[in-house]
């Protein structure tokens, strides 16, 4: 009988009252030192299993941490009659690792689909430039519909990058008046540009 077969057989016949089972029962009661011992007992085998499935070291570490948190949170669900604590932890780890691989694959598939879809659309630089110029011209035309005071306030705030308070100081005007000018000016711009 090979070494692997012996390990599998001993894992199947492992007594349900192993050290991990006792630690899990203590963890279920909120015993933090027991969790530290359980962590030390299981983190190596859990990481080994997760690493074989996920392959990426950084993601494997994240999955292991998720598994250990899940062990802490769901320790009360552990039933010694159904198997050893190690088997239970490894089952949780396997599920989490497979979920991570599936999630990563789904994300890669989505990126691939988007990439292929976007590759089919030729970029028309001339069209983009013409559209941008037309939009700029429309904004200039709409700015000219504002009163001088509104236009000056809008230009300082939105094109000059100044705060309302700074606009008020530059124009030597109270903050409330600046806010009113900007609000009214933006409403007129919105209406002129046809923005809903």
Secondary structure, 3 states (H helix, E strand, C coil): CCHHHHHHHHHHCCCCCCHHHHHHHHHHCCCHHHHHHHHHHHHHHHHHHHHHHHCCHHHHHHHHHHHHHHHHHCHHHCCHHHCCHHHHHHHHHHHHHHHHHHHHHHHHHHHHHHHHHHHCCCCCHHHHHHHHHHHHHHHHHHHCCCCHHHHHHHHHHHHCCCCHHHHHHHHCCCHHHHHHHHHHHHHHHHHHHCCC
